[in-house]
Amino acid sequence: MASHDAGPRGSDPFAETDDQTALRALARDVAERDLAPHARHWDETEEFPEGSWDALRKAELFGITIAERYGGMGMGDVEAAIVLEELARADVSSAILAQLIYNGPPRAIQHLGSDAMRERWLPLAASGEALFCIGISESEAGSAVTQMRARLTPDGDGYRLQGYKNYVTGGHKARCCLVWCRFPGSEGARGIGAVLVDLESEGVTVAGTHVKMGLRGTSEAELAFDDVYVGPEDVLLAGDSTNSSAFKTLISHINHERCGNAAMCLGAAQGSLEYALGYMNDRVIGGRPIAELQGLQWKVADMATQLEGARLLLARALRLAGPDGTPPPLETAMAKTAANLAAKFVCDEAIQLLGGYGYSREYPVERAYRDIRGLCIGAGTVEIQRNFIGSQLVHGATPVGASWRNPLG
């Protein structure tokens, strides 16, 4: 993902193009100039980062993955990850604003929606005129998503939506929500589909927001849908009570979000590592900087190695998606798991390297640790990813490019 030139290393299969390098430079400039100076404020006050939203909008960074005909740049998962990494290096709460556009409902609308749906919503996403959110989790349906209760009942040509969605990131500020719900006759995974709900519609209520450990600038909302009308034009993917095909399509689409999640983890961890290295070179004890202490050098060696390993796994998953495809599930699960765990390790060690300063809210590394801790839960927990990886491997799957012998023949 990132370019760290340490001398000739031969051909790099993940080398960035000139356009991608320029995009990274733009995103870093916006992050350092407009996001980083206010990141502590959004965290301390738990205010929605309006300043960050405005900065991303003015830099025209919301349209990365949206087709040019709708006002976007028509780029793919690689470019989205580049921007997310650079934004999260400064402030994960602000990066999530872009994540919701790049890898949230607008991506699903572009891939799965009707022409009318795209015409209505995608220009608003590309221009930064509207925030989008996704309603999946419920009080008793988090990782066990097939336990959801949100349900549609027929009403003429359309439906009525009854349901409650929990932990809806940015739901209290969003204009549109992609709601996963049960279509008539649904049971288990069968019949689960998704609809788009204009949050200005009658019957939609923001029931509250959660007070969180981290990611405090982008609150998790509780949304109630009380007999909300859903027209046929608002159905993104209809569920069929006889099969789970729609549910499987929706689940596969989460791979975009998981890659974005991994990119933000890498960015936050990269920022923490860089901050720790700067501190180590500035902190002088006994006439020499602590950066010269071998024990601390071993720490940063382990931090960088885990970080780069996760970065390479993510780069593979992203490039396997192609310009218009979806990142493959096994490689995506591996990348998210590695990035989540690397970020936890790196941010924790950065705190340790700074000592008491690392534990203080006056310095950014403790905030990065709290922020990435939430990313280890969102978009599928580390445990869920491991369950999937393990089940795939024992049934004979292998990662793309791996030379393992398939035991099933």
C-alpha positions as CSV (number, residue, x, y, z in Angstrom):
1,M,0.0,0.0,0.0
2,A,2.4,2.7,1.2
3,S,5.6,3.5,-0.6
4,H,8.7,3.3,1.6
5,D,11.8,3.5,-0.5
6,A,14.8,1.8,1.2
7,G,16.9,1.1,-1.9
8,P,16.6,-1.2,-4.9
9,R,14.4,-4.2,-4.4
10,G,13.6,-5.4,-7.9
11,S,10.2,-5.2,-9.5
12,D,7.4,-4.4,-7.0
13,P,4.1,-6.2,-8.1
14,F,2.2,-3.7,-5.9
15,A,3.9,-0.6,-7.1
16,E,1.6,2.4,-7.3
17,T,0.9,4.2,-10.6
18,D,1.7,7.9,-11.0
19,D,-2.0,8.7,-10.6
20,Q,-2.2,6.6,-7.4
21,T,0.9,8.3,-5.9
22,A,-0.6,11.7,-6.7
23,L,-3.9,10.6,-5.0
24,R,-2.0,9.5,-1.9
25,A,-0.2,12.8,-1.8
26,L,-3.5,14.7,-2.0
27,A,-5.1,12.6,0.7
28,R,-2.2,13.0,3.0
29,D,-2.1,16.8,2.5
30,V,-5.8,17.0,3.4
31,A,-5.3,14.7,6.4
32,E,-2.4,16.6,7.8
33,R,-3.7,20.1,7.1
34,D,-7.4,19.7,7.8
35,L,-8.0,16.5,9.8
36,A,-5.1,16.1,12.2
37,P,-5.3,19.5,13.9
38,H,-8.9,18.9,15.0
39,A,-8.9,15.1,15.6
40,R,-8.5,15.5,19.4
41,H,-11.4,17.9,19.5
42,W,-13.8,15.5,17.7
43,D,-12.7,12.8,20.1
44,E,-13.0,14.8,23.3
45,T,-16.4,16.4,22.5
46,E,-17.9,13.4,20.5
47,E,-19.1,16.0,18.0
48,F,-19.7,14.9,14.4
49,P,-16.6,16.0,12.4
50,E,-18.3,18.6,10.2
51,G,-14.9,20.3,9.5
52,S,-13.5,17.0,8.2
53,W,-16.6,16.5,6.1
54,D,-16.2,19.9,4.5
55,A,-12.5,19.4,3.9
56,L,-13.1,16.1,2.1
57,R,-15.9,17.6,0.1
58,K,-13.9,20.6,-1.0
59,A,-11.0,18.3,-2.0
60,E,-13.5,16.2,-4.1
61,L,-12.4,13.1,-2.3
62,F,-15.9,11.6,-1.8
63,G,-16.3,10.5,-5.4
64,I,-13.3,8.1,-5.6
65,T,-15.3,4.9,-6.3
66,I,-18.4,6.4,-8.0
67,A,-18.7,6.3,-11.7
68,E,-17.9,9.5,-13.7
69,R,-21.4,9.7,-15.1
70,Y,-22.6,10.4,-11.6
71,G,-19.9,12.9,-10.7
72,G,-17.3,10.6,-9.4
73,M,-13.8,9.5,-10.4
74,G,-14.6,5.9,-11.4
75,M,-11.7,4.4,-9.4
76,G,-11.6,1.1,-7.6
77,D,-10.8,-0.6,-4.3
78,V,-7.1,0.1,-4.5
79,E,-7.6,3.9,-4.7
80,A,-10.2,3.8,-2.0
81,A,-7.8,2.0,0.3
82,I,-5.0,4.5,-0.5
83,V,-7.2,7.4,0.6
84,L,-8.6,5.7,3.6
85,E,-5.1,4.8,4.8
86,E,-3.9,8.3,4.6
87,L,-7.0,9.8,6.2
88,A,-6.9,7.3,9.1
89,R,-3.2,8.0,9.6
90,A,-4.5,11.4,11.0
91,D,-7.9,10.5,12.3
92,V,-9.9,7.3,12.0
93,S,-13.2,9.0,12.9
94,S,-12.9,11.3,9.9
95,A,-11.7,8.5,7.6
96,I,-14.9,6.6,8.3
97,L,-16.9,9.4,6.6
98,A,-15.1,8.4,3.4
99,Q,-15.4,4.7,4.1
100,L,-19.2,5.0,4.3
101,I,-19.2,6.5,0.8
102,Y,-16.5,4.4,-0.8
103,N,-17.5,1.0,0.6
104,G,-21.0,1.5,2.0
105,P,-24.4,2.0,0.4
106,P,-23.2,4.0,-2.6
107,R,-21.0,1.1,-3.7
108,A,-23.9,-1.3,-3.3
109,I,-26.2,1.1,-5.2
110,Q,-23.7,1.3,-8.1
111,H,-23.2,-2.4,-8.4
112,L,-26.7,-3.7,-7.6
113,G,-29.2,-0.8,-7.9
114,S,-31.5,0.3,-10.8
115,D,-30.6,3.2,-13.1
116,A,-33.2,5.3,-11.3
117,M,-31.7,4.5,-7.9
118,R,-28.2,5.4,-9.2
119,E,-29.5,8.7,-10.7
120,R,-31.1,9.7,-7.4
121,W,-28.4,8.9,-4.9
122,L,-25.0,8.6,-6.4
123,P,-24.6,12.3,-7.4
124,L,-25.3,13.2,-3.7
125,A,-22.7,10.8,-2.6
126,A,-20.0,11.9,-5.1
127,S,-20.5,15.6,-4.3
128,G,-20.5,15.1,-0.5
129,E,-24.1,16.5,-0.3
130,A,-25.3,13.5,1.7
131,L,-24.0,10.9,4.2
132,F,-25.0,7.3,3.8
133,C,-25.3,4.6,6.5
134,I,-26.0,0.9,6.6
135,G,-28.4,-0.8,9.0
136,I,-27.5,-4.4,9.6
137,S,-27.0,-5.1,13.3
138,E,-29.8,-5.3,15.8
139,S,-29.8,-5.9,19.6
140,E,-29.9,-9.7,19.2
141,A,-28.4,-9.9,15.7
142,G,-24.8,-8.7,15.5
143,S,-22.4,-11.4,14.3
144,A,-25.4,-13.7,14.2
145,V,-26.9,-11.5,11.5
146,T,-29.4,-14.1,10.3
147,Q,-31.3,-13.5,13.6
148,M,-32.4,-10.1,12.5
149,R,-36.1,-9.1,13.0
150,A,-36.5,-6.1,10.7
151,R,-39.2,-7.1,8.3
152,L,-41.2,-5.9,5.3
153,T,-44.9,-6.5,4.9
154,P,-46.7,-6.0,1.6
155,D,-48.5,-2.7,0.9
156,G,-49.8,-2.3,-2.6
157,D,-46.9,-2.3,-5.0
158,G,-44.5,-1.6,-2.1
159,Y,-43.9,-2.6,1.5
160,R,-44.0,-1.3,5.0
161,L,-40.8,-1.6,7.1
162,Q,-40.9,-2.4,10.8
163,G,-37.6,-2.7,12.5
164,Y,-34.9,-1.4,14.8
165,K,-31.2,-1.2,13.8
166,N,-28.4,-0.7,16.3
167,Y,-24.8,0.5,15.9
168,V,-25.6,2.3,12.6
169,T,-22.4,4.3,12.0
170,G,-23.3,8.0,11.3
171,G,-27.0,7.1,11.3
172,H,-27.9,10.2,13.2
173,K,-26.4,12.4,10.5
174,A,-27.1,10.4,7.3
175,R,-29.7,11.1,4.7
176,C,-30.0,7.5,3.4
177,C,-29.8,4.1,5.0
178,L,-29.3,0.8,3.4
179,V,-31.4,-1.5,5.5
180,W,-31.0,-5.3,5.5
181,C,-34.3,-6.8,6.3
182,R,-36.6,-9.8,5.8
183,F,-38.9,-10.0,2.9
184,P,-42.3,-11.7,3.2
185,G,-41.9,-15.4,4.2
186,S,-38.3,-15.0,5.2
187,E,-36.7,-17.4,7.7
188,G,-33.1,-17.7,8.7
189,A,-30.9,-16.6,5.8
190,R,-33.6,-17.2,3.3
191,G,-35.5,-14.1,2.1
192,I,-33.1,-11.5,3.6
193,G,-32.6,-8.6,1.2
194,A,-32.0,-4.9,1.3
195,V,-33.9,-1.7,0.8
196,L,-32.9,2.0,0.7
197,V,-34.7,4.3,3.2
198,D,-34.7,8.0,2.9
199,L,-34.1,9.0,6.6
200,E,-36.4,12.0,6.1
201,S,-39.3,9.6,5.6
202,E,-42.2,9.5,8.0
203,G,-41.8,6.8,10.6
204,V,-38.0,7.0,10.9
205,T,-36.7,7.9,14.3
206,V,-33.2,8.3,15.7
207,A,-33.7,6.5,19.0
208,G,-30.3,7.4,20.4
209,T,-26.5,7.2,20.0
210,H,-23.9,5.2,21.9
211,V,-21.2,6.6,24.1
212,K,-18.1,4.8,22.9
213,M,-14.5,4.0,23.9
214,G,-13.2,5.2,20.5
215,L,-14.3,6.5,17.1
216,R,-16.1,9.1,19.1
217,G,-16.4,11.6,16.2
218,T,-18.7,9.2,14.3
219,S,-21.3,8.0,16.7
220,E,-23.2,4.7,16.4
221,A,-26.9,5.5,16.1
222,E,-30.0,3.5,17.0
223,L,-32.6,3.8,14.2
224,A,-36.3,2.8,14.6
225,F,-38.4,2.2,11.5
226,D,-42.1,2.3,12.4
227,D,-44.3,1.4,9.4
228,V,-42.0,3.2,7.0
229,Y,-43.2,3.0,3.4
230,V,-40.8,1.4,1.0
231,G,-41.6,1.8,-2.7
232,P,-40.7,-0.8,-5.3
233,E,-38.1,1.7,-6.6
234,D,-36.4,1.6,-3.2
235,V,-35.7,-2.2,-3.2
236,L,-32.0,-2.7,-3.8
237,L,-32.0,-6.5,-3.6
238,A,-35.2,-8.4,-3.1
239,G,-35.1,-11.4,-0.8
240,D,-36.6,-14.7,-2.0
241,S,-38.1,-16.8,0.8
242,T,-37.1,-20.0,-1.0
243,N,-33.3,-19.3,-1.0
244,S,-30.5,-17.3,0.5
245,S,-29.0,-16.0,-2.7
246,A,-29.8,-12.3,-2.0
247,F,-28.3,-12.7,1.5
248,K,-25.1,-14.2,0.1
249,T,-24.8,-11.4,-2.4
250,L,-25.1,-8.8,0.4
251,I,-22.5,-10.7,2.5
252,S,-20.1,-10.8,-0.4
253,H,-20.4,-7.1,-0.9
254,I,-19.2,-6.5,2.7
255,N,-15.7,-7.5,1.4
256,H,-15.4,-3.9,0.1
257,E,-16.0,-2.6,3.6
258,R,-13.7,-5.2,5.2
259,C,-10.8,-4.0,2.9
260,G,-11.6,-0.4,3.8
261,N,-11.6,-1.4,7.5
262,A,-8.1,-3.0,7.0
263,A,-6.8,0.1,5.2
264,M,-7.9,2.4,8.1
265,C,-6.2,0.0,10.6
266,L,-3.0,0.2,8.6
267,G,-3.2,4.0,8.4
268,A,-3.8,4.4,12.2
269,A,-1.0,2.0,12.9
270,Q,1.4,3.7,10.5
271,G,0.7,7.0,12.1
272,S,1.4,5.6,15.6
273,L,4.6,4.0,14.5
274,E,5.8,7.2,12.9
275,Y,4.9,9.2,16.0
276,A,6.8,6.7,18.2
277,L,9.9,6.8,16.0
278,G,9.9,10.6,16.1
279,Y,9.6,10.5,19.9
280,M,12.4,7.9,20.2
281,N,14.8,10.0,18.2
282,D,13.9,13.2,20.2
283,R,13.9,11.6,23.7
284,V,17.5,11.8,25.1
285,I,18.5,9.9,28.2
286,G,22.1,9.7,29.4
287,G,23.3,11.7,26.4
288,R,21.8,9.6,23.7
289,P,18.4,9.1,22.1
290,I,16.4,6.1,23.2
291,A,16.2,5.1,19.6
292,E,19.7,3.7,20.0
293,L,18.6,1.2,22.6
294,Q,18.6,-2.3,21.1
295,G,15.6,-3.5,23.1
296,L,13.5,-0.6,21.7
297,Q,14.8,-1.2,18.2
298,W,13.5,-4.8,18.4
299,K,10.1,-3.4,19.3
300,V,9.9,-1.2,16.2
301,A,11.3,-4.0,14.1
302,D,8.4,-6.2,15.2
303,M,5.9,-3.4,14.7
304,A,7.0,-2.6,11.2
305,T,7.2,-6.3,10.2
306,Q,3.6,-7.0,11.3
307,L,2.4,-3.8,9.7
308,E,4.0,-4.6,6.3
309,G,2.8,-8.2,6.3
310,A,-0.8,-7.0,6.8
311,R,-0.2,-4.3,4.1
312,L,0.8,-7.0,1.6
313,L,-2.1,-9.2,2.3
314,L,-4.5,-6.2,1.8
315,A,-2.7,-5.3,-1.4
316,R,-3.3,-8.8,-2.8
317,A,-7.0,-8.8,-1.9
318,L,-7.5,-5.4,-3.4
319,R,-5.8,-6.2,-6.7
320,L,-7.7,-9.5,-7.0
321,A,-10.9,-7.4,-7.1
322,G,-10.0,-5.7,-10.3
323,P,-11.4,-2.3,-11.3
324,D,-15.1,-3.3,-11.1
325,G,-15.2,-6.5,-9.1
326,T,-15.4,-7.5,-5.4
327,P,-12.4,-8.6,-3.3
328,P,-12.4,-12.3,-2.9
329,P,-13.7,-13.6,0.5
330,L,-10.8,-15.7,1.7
331,E,-8.1,-13.2,0.9
332,T,-10.2,-10.4,2.3
333,A,-10.8,-12.2,5.6
334,M,-7.1,-12.8,5.9
335,A,-6.2,-9.2,5.2
336,K,-8.8,-7.8,7.7
337,T,-7.6,-10.2,10.4
338,A,-4.0,-9.4,9.8
339,A,-4.6,-5.7,9.7
340,N,-6.8,-5.7,12.8
341,L,-4.2,-7.6,14.8
342,A,-1.3,-5.7,13.5
343,A,-2.9,-2.4,14.4
344,K,-3.7,-3.6,17.9
345,F,-0.1,-4.7,18.4
346,V,1.5,-1.6,16.8
347,C,-0.7,1.0,18.6
348,D,-0.2,-0.8,21.9
349,E,3.6,-0.9,21.5
350,A,3.6,2.8,20.4
351,I,1.9,3.6,23.7
352,Q,4.6,1.6,25.6
353,L,7.4,3.3,23.7
354,L,6.1,6.7,24.7
355,G,5.7,5.7,28.4
356,G,3.5,8.0,30.4
357,Y,3.1,10.3,27.4
358,G,1.6,7.4,25.4
359,Y,-1.1,6.9,28.0
360,S,-2.0,10.6,27.9
361,R,-4.8,12.0,25.8
362,E,-2.5,14.9,24.9
363,Y,-0.8,12.6,22.4
364,P,-2.4,10.8,19.5
365,V,-1.3,7.2,19.9
366,E,-3.8,6.4,22.7
367,R,-6.6,7.7,20.5
368,A,-5.4,5.6,17.6
369,Y,-5.5,2.5,19.9
370,R,-9.0,3.2,21.0
371,D,-10.2,3.8,17.4
372,I,-8.7,0.7,15.9
373,R,-10.1,-1.4,18.7
374,G,-13.6,-0.6,17.3
375,L,-12.4,-1.6,13.8
376,C,-11.6,-5.1,15.2
377,I,-15.3,-5.5,15.8
378,G,-16.9,-3.7,12.9
379,A,-17.4,-5.3,9.5
380,G,-17.1,-8.8,11.0
381,T,-15.1,-9.5,14.1
382,V,-11.7,-11.0,14.1
383,E,-13.3,-14.2,15.5
384,I,-15.8,-14.3,12.6
385,Q,-13.0,-13.9,10.1
386,R,-11.0,-16.7,11.7
387,N,-14.0,-18.9,11.7
388,F,-14.5,-18.3,7.9
389,I,-10.8,-18.7,7.1
390,G,-10.5,-22.0,9.1
391,S,-13.7,-23.4,7.6
392,Q,-12.5,-22.6,4.1
393,L,-9.1,-24.2,4.6
394,V,-10.3,-27.4,6.1
395,H,-12.7,-27.8,3.2
396,G,-9.9,-27.5,0.7
397,A,-9.8,-23.8,-0.2
398,T,-6.4,-22.1,-0.7
399,P,-5.5,-18.5,-1.2
400,V,-4.9,-17.3,-4.7
401,G,-1.2,-17.8,-5.6
402,A,-0.6,-20.3,-2.8
403,S,1.3,-23.5,-3.6
404,W,-0.4,-25.6,-0.9
405,R,-1.5,-29.1,-1.9
406,N,-5.3,-29.4,-1.7
407,P,-6.0,-32.4,0.6
408,L,-9.4,-32.9,-1.1
409,G,-7.8,-33.5,-4.5
